[in-house]
Every structure is written in C-alpha cells, then in structure tokens.
C-alpha cells in the first residue's frame, strides 16, 4: 500500500540556516507517527512542509500521493491541523468556530452544523457550545482546536506539540481523546518534546535533532536498542556526583553524569543499588525506574530533551 | 468533484463570510460609525459652521453651492477611508500575530491570495453599506445638488477608501512587532489628509507648498470626483478622469503589494 506521507532527502533552509537536513521517512495509513526532538530540531518546519504551507528547498515529498508544491489545496483539504498555538476566533462562539472553519473546506453549512455537534460531543464540550472561546480553559481550547481539525473528516491529523502548556489532568484527557481517534484508524502525525506523550501515542517515531533523524522505531524498540531495561538514578549532591560516578565505573552498562544526578543503565536496578552500597557509597536519594525515551535521547545526542 | 476544488474557486468567499460573522461582535460600533458619525458632522456643520460661512466656497453648474453641499462629498469619502484605519490595521496585525486567525485559514485549502481577497471583499461591502447610508443622510439634509449623478458617490468613496486602505493593508501585513505604528499613521497620515485634502475648504485656498498633500491624498481625489457628481466640476479642478486614474493606480499598487506580503508571510 502506498504510504500517506513519503519524504526522501527532505530539506529546508532559511538563508544560512538548515532547519531540516535531508530526512527520509514514510507514514503508512492508520499509523500514529511521532517526531520527537527538542525545540528547534526542525519538527515544526517538517510539519509545515507536510501540511503543504511551506515549500521544500530540496528532496522529494509526497502527501496522499501528491506533491504539496503543486497540489496544496487538494492535500490540505484532506488534512486536519492542530497548531502549536491555538488560533481559534474569540469573536465567535465555540460551536461557530467549528462551523466557520468547516466552510473553508467547501462543506455546506448544514453538514458543518451536524458535524460540529458530533465533534463537540467527542471533545466533551457540548455544554460549552454557546460559550465564548475566551471562557474555556487551556485544555478545553486544545480540545476545541482538535475538534476543529476534524471537521473535514481528514485522512491525516497533524498535531504540533499538542499538550505543551497543559496541566497533567488536561493532558490525560487530551491523550484519551487522541487515543480514541487512533483506535478508529485515523492517521496521526505529531511532534512532541515529551517522552511520555510519544510513548503513549506513537506506534512509531523518529528522534530528530539539528534537522536530522537520529533514530527510528517503535518506542519499545528504541528503548531496547539504545537503553537498558532499567535505570538507577542516584543523587549524591551537586558537587559530589562526578566523584561518585568515577567510583561507580564498571558497575553498569553505561553511566551518564548529569548536573543533578548520575544515571546507571542496567538490567537489574535493585541488584545494582546493593552493589553501590557495598562499595560504601551512600547517595542522598536513589530510585530505580524503567528506561524511557528520555534515555534514548540522552544516549543519541548527549543532551537532555528539556533543558 | 476532486478534493479542494470548491475552495480553489470560493476560498475568498469563505474568508469574507468569516469576516462578516466576526464583525457582528462589534456591529454596534459599525452602525454608530455608519449613521451616528455622519449625523454628528451634518448637524454640527449644517446647523453650526455653515451659518457663519457667508462667502460661497464653490460654484456648481447652476451657480454657488451651499457650504454643506461642498463638504458632504468629502465627509462621505472620509467615512470609507476611516473604516480602513481599523479593518486594515489592527485587525490585520491581530490576524497574523495576536489571534493568528490567518494561520488557521492558511492550514485549510484556502490560499493566501484568497485570504487577503476575502478580507478586502468583506471590507468593501462594509464601505459600500456605510457610504450608501451616508449618502441617504446627506440627501436628506439637502447636501447633494443632483441626487441622480450623486448616487455614484458611494462607489467613488469606496474606491477612495481602497486607494488609501490597500497600501495600508500591505504595510500592516508586513509588520511583525507592534511599536505603535498605527497610532503614527492615524496622527501623521490620516489626520493631516483629512485636514489638508480640501475637505472643509477648496484645496487651492492653501499655499502651493501645502497643496501637494492634497495631490497625494486619495481623499482629495475621491472628494473632487464626488463634488463633480453632486454639482458639476468645480472650476479649476483637475479632470475627473485624472482623479479616477490616480485612485485606480493607488488601489492597484496596494492590492499587488498586499497579495505579495500575504503569500510571503504565510508560505515562508
């Protein structure tokens, strides 16, 4: 089956700056695909090219089998886009925002109105239909933006940093809604710099840094490949972490010294903690957790995702 | 029909629909500007100022015209120009920067040229309605000598509004940081134009070294055409065709620039 998105050597430069540096990826229909990387990695620029609102500098790109440079309106009519910053119209009521936006796709008003009601239910905003947008909380605005992006029944839903700036509870409500879309078979393409989000929502992802793809795979594959099963996090106090790490050499598969803590990659965290104590080292705090995409990113780039 | 075919043709119309719907939020301001403001001017000038002015300021085809008949075409045209001071400044800046509505439209099948087209179309309709209401009022006040030819004034006023407004729109769309530029435009462009465009007295009353402001002013050109329509060409005026050509050149230049800025900004 032809992938819904296919990029080969995709490149975008702004003057001297290379924002996207020759990336290759494919997204099959129905997949939930993520671009994980820090701010400025080129994720949003990639999204703009896929969204057919920014032309590429070099390489090849096909979205739904079409070239975005030549078929922008045809491609965009089948996409749903959730931007990083909400751009709802505060002059319009909640429900009106959906209807007005549906018109941009050439959808008759009556159909827009019907879909608006269904989408408000999906976004759990039924009782807010006649409210002003400014009365909504941040999480509700995001859900409305997602509902708006679904008004044209898109073949691909693109989300740029969907939960940035939301509180934990609002994030979980949003994830639940996105997970339902995924279950229904909607193709999701999302960017995020949150590992937990990528783990929750993505079937497959690429780790992006400096406009390049560093690794590709499912969250569990990436963790298996680039990190151990478990991580022991030890804190000895800011001044003593480096000294302690030197004495821990050889104890774990890999050691990362961060400013505030030492990470020890191992398959059995508890056993490792015991050996640390046997060495006569007493960290102020210690915990064992499962490896996450954060560890993958640290391994690949030598940097933490959120700095 | 293939996906996106309808928006390719009608995208501008959807943008206009949206713009009108959003205008409802400040509908009261629009009505006040459309009816209240003309009433204030007509009462103030017609009952107040006109009573003091005994010399005839201009002659029409059938002899001297009243002061109110002289001022009315200028007031009508300035109402169209005034609309652009809001719709083509802060509203546009907000669309790009604060509310970011244009980015939402941009993600839909609609093209940047259609976005700017729809905005302009919606505002043209608002200018036509406002100037038409203005026209009815000035006729009611006896401020139009020939109401038949004068009926074209709303069209001319709207053209004047575009000649001033479209270059302003292009400028507003190019601004990324609000540093009070629009207040400067209001103070140092709009207000001087209003005062020095032969609005309240014939332009040639002014010394030549100030008359150039009028020559550059879309308001003066629109006003002079309006006066010709109401009471025949005022003596010594430029031919109507020249005024019209200047307005068309200004509006067209602004339109081309505005489209270019919208495309560059939304499709970077």
Interface residues (C-beta under 8 A of the other chain):
Chain A: X14 X51 X53 X54 X55 X71 X72 X73 X74 X75 X76 X77 X78 X79 X81 X83 X85 X86 X87 X88 X89 X90 X91 X92 X96 X100 X101 X103 X104 X105 X106 X148 X152
Chain B: X2 X3 X4 X5 X6 X7 X8 X10 X11 X14 X15 X17 X18 X21 X22 X24 X25 X99 X100 X101 X103 X104 X105 X106 X107 X108 X109 X110 X111 X266 X267 X268
